[in-house]
C-alpha cells in the first residue's frame, strides 16, 4: 500500500473513532449502548487469542527449555552434592553419638572397677601369627600401651594385647581358640578356664572348663575373670558371660559348659586398654544386673520338701547335669557296718508303726507283734501254778 494523503486521512479517522468509542464505553454505567458490540468483539477476539496461545505456547516453552537447560543441570548437580553432604553429616553424627555412648559405658565400667584405661578404636579385623581372631586398634606404645595388657569395653572382657606398635596394637579376642583366660563362677570361689571356639562360633559362645567336677554348675550362672598376677594379661573382676549349656562329663576331672559372652564380638568399635589394674579384686561388682526372669526364678526357688512328701527318684538327674549320689555316699557308717563289730538286731516295735498309728488299731485292737494276747496267757498260766 502506497503512503498517500488519503491513506493517512483514513487511518486518522479510524483512530479518532476508536478513541471516541473507548471514551464513551468507559464513561457508561449500567447498560451501555455499545454493550452488544463489546460482547461480540470479546467473543471473537477471545477465541482468536486462545487459539493463538495454544499454538504459540508449546513453541515458546520448547525454546525456553533449551535456553535454560544448562542452568537447570548445574542446579541439579548442586542439589545432589548438597544432599550427599547432608547424608554424610547425618551418618557421621549418628556414628559419633554411638561412639560417645560406647566410650561413656567403657569409662563407666572401668571406673566402677577402679581400672585405669586408655581409650582406643578398632580400625581393622585381621589375624595375627598363631591366632585367627584378632583386631587392630589405634593406640600403641606412644599412648602407654604394652603387650600382655587387658582390653575391655562397656560390656566386659574383650581380650589382650599381643603386639604394641608405635601408634597401633594387635589385640587377640577372647573368642580365639588359642587364647585362654581364668574365669570364676559368680558368687563362689570356683574357678576354671575360658577358651574361644574360633570363627565357626562367630563370637556367640565360649567354652568354660570348671576345674572341680563335683561342683554344681547350673544354666544362668554368670562368669567373671579370675585375674592374673599384677593384672597382666588379664585383670580380675571383668564380666565374661552367662552359662547357656552344661555338658554331662561323668568320670572326668573337670566339667564343661558353654557361655554366651556379654561382649558383642561381631560389632567391636570403642575399647579400653587397662594400663593399671585395681589394687583390690572388684569381685562381682562389675556384673550387670540380672534379667527380671532370672531374678524371679531365684526369688521363687522351690522350698525344701516337707515330711511325708514324695521324694524324687534316686536315678533322677539334677538340673545342673551332676550325676545322682550313690547309695550310702555322704553319711557316716553305722555300727553294724564297721569292720569287727557284731551285727545289731533291730529292737521290737513298741506299739506304733511307721505311720504313727497305734499298733493293732487296724486289726481289732490285737497287736501284730505278739506282745498282747501272749502276755495275758502267760499271766493266767502263772496264776494256775500258784494255786
MOFENJO-V425129 format. One record per pair of residues at least 24 apart in sequence whose C-alpha atoms are under 10 Angstrom apart, sorted by sequence separation. I is the first residue (numbers start at 1). J is the second residue. D is the distance in whole Angstrom. If there is no record, write none. Layout:
i	j	d
I	J	D
I	J	D
This chain:
i	j	d
119	143	9
135	159	10
137	161	10
140	164	5
141	165	6
142	166	5
143	167	8
145	169	8
147	171	9
148	172	10
157	181	10
174	198	9
175	199	8
184	208	10
219	243	5
220	244	6
239	263	9
118	143	7
134	159	9
136	161	10
139	164	8
140	165	5
141	166	5
142	167	6
143	168	9
173	198	10
183	208	8
185	210	9
190	215	8
218	243	7
219	244	5
220	245	9
262	287	10
118	144	8
134	160	10
135	161	10
139	165	8
140	166	5
141	167	7
142	168	9
175	201	8
182	208	9
183	209	9
184	210	9
217	243	9
218	244	9
219	245	6
262	288	9
117	144	10
118	145	8
134	161	9
136	163	10
137	164	10
138	165	10
139	166	8
140	167	4
141	168	8
175	202	8
176	203	9
180	207	10
181	208	10
182	209	10
183	210	9
190	217	10
218	245	8
219	246	7
117	145	9
134	162	9
136	164	10
138	166	10
139	167	5
140	168	4
141	169	8
175	203	6
180	208	10
217	245	10
218	246	7
138	167	6
139	168	5
140	169	5
174	203	9
175	204	9
177	206	9
194	223	9
217	246	7
137	167	9
138	168	5
139	169	6
140	170	9
173	203	9
175	205	8
176	206	9
177	207	9
194	224	10
217	247	10
120	151	10
131	162	10
137	168	6
138	169	7
139	170	9
175	206	6
192	223	10
194	225	9
119	151	10
136	168	7
137	169	5
138	170	9
174	206	8
175	207	9
185	217	9
191	223	9
193	225	9
117	150	9
118	151	9
119	152	10
120	153	10
129	162	10
136	169	6
137	170	7
191	224	10
192	225	10
193	226	9
208	241	10
117	151	9
119	153	9
128	162	9
135	169	8
136	170	5
137	171	7
187	221	9
191	225	9
192	226	8
206	240	9
117	152	9
128	163	9
135	170	6
136	171	6
186	221	7
187	222	9
191	226	7
206	241	8
208	243	8
213	248	10
134	170	7
135	171	5
136	172	9
185	221	7
186	222	5
187	223	9
190	226	10
205	241	9
206	242	10
207	243	9
213	249	8
214	250	10
223	259	8
134	171	5
135	172	7
185	222	6
186	223	6
187	224	10
189	226	9
205	242	9
206	243	9
209	246	10
213	250	9
222	259	8
223	260	10
133	171	9
134	172	4
135	173	7
184	222	9
185	223	5
186	224	7
205	243	9
207	245	10
208	246	9
213	251	9
214	252	10
217	255	8
219	257	9
221	259	9
222	260	9
223	261	9
133	172	6
134	173	6
183	222	10
184	223	6
185	224	7
186	225	10
205	244	9
213	252	7
214	253	8
215	254	9
216	255	9
217	256	9
218	257	9
219	258	9
220	259	9
222	261	10
223	262	10
235	274	8
132	172	8
133	173	6
134	174	9
183	223	6
184	224	5
185	225	9
212	252	10
213	253	5
214	254	8
215	255	8
217	257	8
219	259	9
220	260	10
222	262	10
234	274	9
131	172	7
132	173	9
133	174	8
134	175	9
182	223	10
183	224	6
184	225	6
185	226	9
212	253	7
213	254	4
214	255	8
233	274	10
235	276	9
236	277	8
237	278	10
110	152	8
128	170	8
131	173	9
133	175	7
134	176	8
182	224	9
183	225	4
184	226	5
211	253	7
212	254	5
213	255	5
232	274	9
235	277	6
236	278	8
109	152	9
110	153	8
127	170	9
128	171	9
132	175	9
133	176	5
182	225	6
183	226	5
184	227	9
210	253	9
211	254	5
212	255	7
213	256	9
231	274	9
232	275	9
234	277	9
235	278	8
237	280	10
238	281	10
109	153	8
110	154	8
126	170	9
127	171	10
128	172	8
132	176	6
133	177	8
181	225	7
182	226	5
183	227	8
210	254	6
211	255	7
231	275	9
232	276	9
236	280	9
237	281	6
238	282	8
239	283	10
107	152	10
108	153	10
109	154	6
123	168	9
125	170	9
126	171	10
127	172	9
131	176	7
132	177	8
133	178	9
181	226	8
182	227	6
209	254	6
210	255	5
211	256	9
231	276	8
232	277	8
236	281	6
237	282	5
238	283	8
239	284	8
106	152	7
107	153	8
108	154	7
109	155	8
110	156	9
122	168	10
124	170	10
125	171	9
126	172	10
131	177	8
132	178	8
133	179	9
181	227	8
182	228	8
194	240	9
209	255	6
210	256	6
230	276	9
231	277	6
235	281	9
236	282	7
237	283	5
238	284	8
239	285	9
241	287	9
106	153	5
107	154	7
109	156	8
121	168	10
122	169	10
131	178	6
132	179	10
181	228	9
208	255	8
209	256	5
210	257	8
230	277	7
231	278	8
235	282	10
236	283	7
237	284	6
238	285	9
239	286	7
240	287	9
308	355	10
105	153	8
106	154	4
120	168	9
122	170	10
130	178	8
131	179	8
208	256	6
209	257	6
230	278	9
231	279	9
236	284	10
237	285	8
238	286	7
239	287	6
104	153	10
105	154	5
106	155	8
120	169	10
122	171	9
127	176	10
130	179	10
207	256	7
208	257	5
209	258	9
230	279	9
237	286	7
238	287	8
239	288	8
103	153	8
104	154	8
105	155	8
106	156	9
207	257	6
208	258	6
227	277	10
231	281	10
237	287	8
102	153	8
103	154	7
186	237	10
206	257	9
207	258	5
208	259	7
102	154	6
181	233	9
182	234	8
184	236	9
205	257	10
206	258	6
207	259	6
101	154	9
102	155	9
181	234	7
182	235	10
183	236	9
184	237	9
186	239	10
205	258	6
206	259	5
207	260	9
180	234	10
181	235	10
182	236	9
183	237	9
204	258	10
205	259	5
206	260	7
227	281	8
183	238	9
184	239	10
204	259	8
205	260	5
206	261	7
226	281	9
183	239	9
184	240	9
186	242	10
204	260	6
205	261	6
183	240	8
185	242	10
203	260	9
204	261	7
205	262	10
226	283	9
183	241	10
185	243	10
203	261	8
204	262	9
225	283	9
181	240	10
204	263	9
224	283	8
225	284	10
203	263	9
204	264	8
224	284	7
197	258	10
203	264	7
204	265	8
223	284	9
192	254	9
194	256	10
196	258	10
202	264	10
203	265	6
204	266	9
222	284	9
224	286	9
133	196	9
192	255	9
193	256	10
194	257	10
195	258	10
202	265	8
203	266	7
224	287	8
133	197	10
192	256	9
194	258	9
202	266	7
223	287	9
133	198	7
194	259	9
222	287	8
132	198	7
133	199	7
174	240	9
222	288	10
255	321	10
131	198	9
132	199	8
157	224	9
255	322	9
156	224	9
157	225	8
222	290	9
133	202	10
156	225	9
221	290	10
133	203	9
220	290	9
161	232	10
162	233	9
250	321	10
160	232	9
161	233	8
248	320	9
249	321	9
250	322	8
251	323	10
160	233	6
161	234	10
221	294	10
246	319	9
247	320	9
248	321	6
249	322	8
250	323	7
159	233	9
160	234	7
220	294	7
246	320	7
247	321	7
248	322	7
249	323	9
159	234	8
160	235	10
245	320	9
246	321	7
247	322	9
248	323	8
245	321	10
246	322	9
150	227	10
157	234	9
157	235	9
157	236	10
157	237	9
158	238	9
150	231	8
156	237	9
157	238	6
158	239	10
149	231	8
150	232	7
151	233	9
152	234	10
156	238	6
157	239	6
158	240	9
148	231	9
149	232	6
150	233	6
151	234	8
152	235	10
155	238	9
156	239	5
157	240	6
148	232	6
149	233	5
150	234	5
151	235	9
155	239	7
156	240	6
157	241	9
147	232	9
148	233	4
149	234	7
150	235	6
153	238	10
154	239	10
155	240	9
156	241	8
147	233	8
148	234	8
149	235	8
150	236	10
152	238	8
155	241	10
175	261	9
152	239	9
174	261	9
150	238	10
174	263	10
175	265	8
174	265	9
173	265	8
189	283	10
188	283	10
187	283	8
188	284	10
186	283	8
187	284	7
186	284	6
184	283	9
185	284	9
184	284	10
218	318	9
219	319	8
186	287	9
218	319	7
219	320	7
171	273	10
216	318	9
217	319	9
218	320	4
219	321	10
158	261	9
216	319	9
217	320	5
218	321	8
157	261	9
158	262	9
216	320	6
217	321	8
218	322	9
156	261	8
157	262	8
158	263	7
215	320	9
216	321	8
217	322	8
155	261	9
156	262	6
157	263	7
158	264	9
216	322	6
155	262	6
156	263	6
158	265	8
215	322	8
216	323	10
154	262	9
155	263	5
156	264	10
214	322	8
154	263	8
155	264	8
213	322	8
214	323	9
153	263	8
158	268	9
152	263	9
153	264	10
161	273	8
158	271	8
160	273	8
161	274	10
157	271	10
158	272	9
159	273	10
160	274	9
153	268	9
156	271	10
157	272	10
158	273	10
153	269	9
154	270	9
155	271	10
153	270	7
154	271	8
152	270	9
153	271	5
154	272	9
152	271	6
153	272	6
115	235	9
151	271	7
152	272	5
153	273	9
151	272	6
152	273	7
150	272	8
151	273	5
152	274	8
113	236	9
150	273	6
151	274	6
113	237	8
149	273	7
150	274	5
151	275	9
113	238	8
149	274	6
150	275	8
148	274	10
149	275	7
150	276	9
146	273	9
149	276	9
150	277	9
110	238	9
145	273	7
146	274	10
149	277	10
109	238	9
144	273	9
145	274	8
146	275	8
109	239	10
144	274	10
145	275	7
156	286	8
144	275	7
155	286	9
156	287	8
133	265	10
137	269	9
143	275	10
155	287	9
156	288	10
135	268	9
137	270	9
139	272	10
140	273	10
155	288	8
137	271	8
139	273	9
137	272	10
137	273	10
125	268	10
124	268	10
122	267	10
123	268	10
124	269	10
122	268	7
123	269	8
121	268	9
122	269	5
123	270	10
121	269	6
122	270	6
120	269	9
121	270	5
122	271	7
120	270	6
121	271	6
119	270	7
120	271	5
121	272	8
119	271	6
120	272	6
118	271	8
119	272	4
120	273	7
117	271	9
118	272	5
119	273	7
117	272	5
118	273	5
119	274	9
116	272	9
117	273	5
118	274	7
115	272	10
116	273	8
117	274	4
118	275	7
115	273	9
116	274	6
117	275	6
118	276	10
115	274	6
116	275	6
117	276	7
115	275	8
116	276	5
117	277	9
115	276	6
116	277	7
110	272	8
114	276	9
115	277	5
116	278	8
110	273	10
114	277	7
115	278	5
106	270	8
107	271	9
110	274	8
113	277	9
114	278	5
115	279	9
105	270	10
106	271	7
107	272	8
113	278	7
114	279	8
102	268	10
103	269	9
104	270	10
105	271	10
106	272	7
113	279	10
114	280	9
102	269	8
103	270	6
110	277	10
111	278	10
113	280	9
114	281	9
115	282	10
102	270	6
103	271	7
110	278	10
113	281	8
114	282	8
101	270	10
102	271	8
103	272	8
113	282	6
99	269	7
100	270	9
112	282	9
113	283	9
98	269	10
99	270	7
113	284	10
98	270	10
99	271	10
113	285	7
112	285	8
113	286	6
112	286	7
111	286	10
109	285	10
110	286	9
109	286	7
109	287	9
109	288	10
